[in-house]
Amino acid sequence: MAKQRTKPSRTQFFASLLATLMERNGINQVQLAAVTGIAVSRINNYLHGKYRTIRPDHLALLAKAAGHNATERGELVCAYVK
């Protein structure tokens, strides 16, 4: 029996993109927490897809801090909204 490929969930896609942007822009969880005021534990939950929703203000802060340009910020917001 062949394995079925499952589509990544929205939370997995968002978490993956956030991690990618953080790596690309040289920012770690502690630095992101310091810049955004979001607890490291909550950022860790976001990075591991352990959340139901993200507060709009957190999404805006994450996008601003993790994305260094409008395209990156937009991609992150779209990844959460879709």
Secondary structure, DSSP 8 states (H G I E B T S, - for coil): ---------HHHHHHHHHHHHHHHTT--HHHHHHHH---HHHHHHHHTT--S---HHHHHHHHHHH-SSHHHHHHHHHHHH-
